[in-house]
Amino acid sequence: MSTVEFMLPMAFTLVREAMSDLAVPLGGPYPAYGLMEISGSCPVDIEDLMHGFLDGVMEDGLELDGVIATSEAQAMNLWLFRDGMNAGRTRRGPHLRTDVSVPPVPALA
């Protein structure tokens, strides 16, 4: 996993305030939302890996709905939700940024 975002429903309210024509790709509303991006540099079927992960969390009841981008344009559209959330916050005035970055962890030997 190269990137993950956790968003509460308020994030979509903020997105709609900043980007009113951006369509929400999920049925919702849900108690929380996650946005993930995975990538790899070795010969791994990333799409199969992601489908396996999502199937598992859906079977366990940890995920209620989902969408997978199948093109770069679709992926960019999904990431607009993260950007729109910040734009919506900015429109409301000064706010506390809550971004947290964690450096990559080397593989365990």
CORGI-V981468 format. One record per pair of residues at least 6 apart in sequence whose ideal C-beta (glycine too) atoms are under 8 Angstrom apart, sorted by sequence separation. I is the first residue (numbers start at 0). GAP is how many residues later the second one is. D is the distance in Angstrom with one decimal. If there is no record, write none. Layout:
i={I & I}
gap={GAP & GAP}
d={D & D}
This chain:
i={15 & 39 & 56 & 57 & 68 & 88 & 14 & 25 & 38 & 37 & 57 & 68 & 14 & 39 & 53 & 68 & 37 & 66 & 11 & 37 & 53 & 53 & 11 & 11 & 50 & 49 & 8 & 8 & 8 & 11 & 46 & 8 & 10 & 7 & 8 & 7 & 8 & 6 & 7 & 5 & 6 & 5 & 6 & 5 & 6 & 4 & 3 & 4 & 3 & 4 & 2 & 3 & 2 & 3 & 2 & 29 & 0 & 1 & 29 & 0 & 1 & 0 & 1 & 27 & 26 & 36 & 25 & 25 & 25 & 24 & 36 & 34 & 34 & 34 & 34 & 24 & 24 & 21 & 23 & 21 & 21 & 18 & 21 & 14 & 18 & 14 & 17 & 17 & 18 & 11 & 14 & 17 & 18 & 10 & 13 & 14 & 17 & 13 & 16 & 13 & 14 & 15 & 17 & 11 & 13 & 14 & 17 & 6 & 10 & 13 & 16 & 6 & 12 & 13 & 16 & 4 & 6 & 13}
gap={6 & 6 & 6 & 6 & 6 & 6 & 7 & 7 & 7 & 8 & 8 & 8 & 9 & 9 & 9 & 9 & 11 & 11 & 12 & 12 & 12 & 14 & 16 & 17 & 17 & 18 & 19 & 20 & 21 & 21 & 21 & 22 & 22 & 23 & 23 & 24 & 24 & 25 & 25 & 26 & 26 & 27 & 27 & 28 & 28 & 29 & 30 & 30 & 31 & 31 & 32 & 32 & 33 & 33 & 34 & 34 & 35 & 35 & 35 & 36 & 36 & 37 & 37 & 37 & 38 & 38 & 39 & 40 & 41 & 42 & 42 & 43 & 44 & 46 & 47 & 52 & 53 & 55 & 57 & 58 & 59 & 61 & 62 & 65 & 65 & 66 & 66 & 67 & 68 & 69 & 69 & 69 & 69 & 70 & 70 & 70 & 70 & 71 & 71 & 72 & 72 & 72 & 72 & 73 & 73 & 73 & 73 & 74 & 74 & 74 & 74 & 75 & 75 & 75 & 75 & 77 & 78 & 78}
d={7.6 & 5.4 & 4.3 & 7.9 & 3.9 & 4.6 & 6.2 & 7.5 & 7.0 & 5.7 & 7.3 & 7.6 & 7.9 & 8.0 & 6.6 & 5.6 & 7.0 & 7.3 & 6.1 & 5.9 & 5.6 & 7.4 & 7.6 & 7.7 & 7.6 & 6.5 & 7.8 & 5.5 & 7.2 & 7.5 & 7.9 & 7.2 & 6.8 & 7.9 & 7.6 & 5.9 & 7.6 & 7.0 & 7.6 & 6.6 & 4.4 & 7.5 & 7.5 & 5.8 & 6.9 & 6.9 & 6.7 & 4.1 & 7.1 & 7.7 & 7.8 & 4.9 & 6.8 & 7.7 & 4.2 & 5.8 & 5.8 & 5.2 & 6.7 & 7.3 & 6.2 & 5.2 & 4.7 & 7.1 & 5.8 & 7.3 & 5.1 & 7.7 & 6.3 & 4.7 & 8.0 & 6.3 & 7.2 & 6.8 & 6.3 & 7.8 & 6.9 & 7.8 & 7.9 & 5.9 & 7.2 & 6.7 & 6.0 & 7.9 & 4.3 & 5.4 & 4.8 & 7.8 & 6.9 & 7.3 & 3.6 & 3.7 & 8.0 & 7.2 & 7.0 & 5.4 & 4.0 & 4.8 & 4.4 & 8.0 & 7.9 & 7.5 & 7.8 & 7.9 & 7.7 & 5.8 & 5.9 & 7.3 & 4.4 & 2.8 & 5.9 & 7.5 & 7.3 & 5.7 & 7.7 & 5.3 & 6.5 & 7.7}
